[in-house]
Amino acid sequence: MWVRVSIVDERVVSEKEKGERGIEDSVRLGEGGDEVGYERFWVCEDENNCEVGG
């Protein structure tokens, strides 16, 4: 029996963090999930909370 699993990228962004770093981390997470067989990669978005960046 196979279980399909996904990754949800919901990260907290600090005031000191650059946007490029967050994108690089998300890409790295997605690529790592792909390597081990995750089914999907979801990116979280919250328009009302500027501290969440996926």
BAFI-3210 file (N, C-alpha, C; in Angstrom, 3 decimals, decimal comma, padded with zeros to 6 digits):
// residues 54
n [1|2|3|4|5|6|7|8|9|10|11|12|13|14|15|16|17|18|19|20|21|22|23|24|25|26|27|28|29|30|31|32|33|34|35|36|37|38|39|40|41|42|43|44|45|46|47|48|49|50|51|52|53|54]
n.u [000,840|000,559|001,207|000,404|002,233|002,674|004,415|004,157|005,063|005,413|006,652|008,192|009,168|011,862|012,578|015,138|015,839|016,599|014,700|015,584|016,867|014,788|013,408|015,372|015,590|013,022|013,029|015,098|013,937|011,740|013,069|014,442|012,277|011,253|013,295|013,066|010,576|008,131|004,741|003,481|004,220|003,427|002,911|002,535|000,462|-000,227|-001,990|-002,609|-000,718|002,395|004,596|004,622|005,987|006,150]
n.v [-001,179|002,203|005,415|008,656|011,534|014,981|018,159|021,085|024,313|026,535|029,150|031,264|034,560|036,508|039,921|040,592|038,889|038,268|038,420|036,793|034,702|033,299|032,337|030,690|028,785|027,643|026,510|024,644|022,989|021,965|020,577|018,663|017,223|016,178|014,442|012,403|011,415|012,740|013,621|016,119|019,664|022,263|025,758|028,068|030,917|033,997|036,719|038,577|038,477|039,449|038,084|035,473|033,553|031,797]
n.w [000,000|-000,868|000,397|-000,254|000,205|001,077|001,034|002,957|002,677|004,976|006,252|008,701|008,337|009,218|010,204|009,450|007,437|004,035|000,986|-001,120|000,147|001,376|-000,877|-001,998|000,059|-000,040|-002,610|-002,286|-000,331|-001,775|-003,853|-002,349|-001,294|-003,657|-004,390|-002,485|-002,953|-002,394|-003,047|-003,647|-003,523|-001,575|-001,316|001,170|001,610|003,064|003,012|004,918|006,846|007,234|008,124|007,342|004,891|002,066]
ca.u [000,000|001,296|000,606|000,906|002,493|003,014|005,109|003,590|006,099|004,863|007,798|008,145|010,253|012,282|012,792|016,510|016,031|016,405|013,735|016,264|017,169|013,548|013,141|016,366|015,212|011,827|013,453|015,866|012,977|010,992|013,955|014,675|011,061|011,171|014,281|012,633|009,311|006,908|003,789|003,247|004,868|002,493|003,479|001,520|000,408|-001,154|-001,938|-002,823|000,358|003,633|005,660|004,552|006,461|006,464]
ca.v [000,000|003,455|006,599|009,863|012,594|016,279|019,123|022,428|025,274|027,671|029,597|032,591|035,382|037,531|041,241|040,670|037,932|038,767|037,647|035,775|033,560|032,535|031,628|029,608|027,737|026,958|025,671|023,532|022,093|021,280|019,622|017,558|016,418|015,462|013,358|011,287|010,877|013,416|013,758|017,522|020,707|023,380|026,983|028,775|032,362|034,674|038,136|039,431|038,268|039,641|037,246|034,156|033,634|030,510]
ca.w [000,000|-000,971|000,992|-000,903|001,176|000,510|001,883|002,994|003,038|005,712|007,036|009,298|007,818|010,173|009,614|008,947|006,347|002,676|000,204|-001,919|001,023|001,533|-002,124|-002,094|001,022|-000,553|-003,741|-001,721|000,315|-002,839|-004,525|-001,425|-001,260|-004,930|-004,358|-001,634|-003,431|-001,988|-004,151|-003,983|-002,734|-001,450|-000,758|001,933|001,423|003,970|002,636|006,089|007,808|006,472|008,671|006,712|003,506|001,489]
c.u [000,892|000,505|001,222|001,070|002,944|003,778|004,347|004,678|005,428|005,951|007,572|009,377|010,588|012,519|014,165|016,751|015,766|015,450|014,378|016,540|015,938|013,207|014,101|016,014|014,001|012,172|014,205|014,941|012,194|011,825|014,246|013,466|010,895|012,116|013,808|011,216|008,045|006,044|003,633|004,015|003,941|003,214|002,353|001,615|-000,604|-001,036|-002,077|-001,727|001,681|004,777|005,667|004,980|006,833|006,680]
c.v [001,253|004,574|007,811|010,954|013,855|017,104|020,435|023,361|026,503|028,145|030,998|033,344|036,446|038,853|041,351|039,786|038,569|037,850|036,536|034,523|032,681|031,735|030,469|028,459|026,953|026,034|024,448|022,508|021,299|020,243|018,417|016,638|015,597|014,259|012,153|010,817|011,527|013,695|015,206|018,436|021,921|024,570|027,765|030,285|032,931|036,170|039,073|039,291|038,345|038,783|035,843|034,306|032,272|030,653]
c.w [000,000|-000,296|000,315|000,150|000,450|001,522|001,810|003,501|003,653|006,665|007,574|008,825|008,847|009,451|008,958|007,726|004,989|001,920|-000,597|-001,104|001,196|000,291|-002,290|-001,159|000,536|-001,712|-003,236|-001,058|-000,723|-003,554|-003,644|-001,328|-002,524|-004,942|-003,554|-001,944|-002,927|-003,209|-004,612|-003,049|-002,743|-000,826|-000,102|001,663|002,407|003,709|003,824|007,141|007,062|006,997|008,070|005,267|003,011|000,023]
res [m|w|v|r|v|s|i|v|d|e|r|v|v|s|e|k|e|k|g|e|r|g|i|e|d|s|v|r|l|g|e|g|g|d|e|v|g|y|e|r|f|w|v|c|e|d|e|n|n|c|e|v|g|g]
***
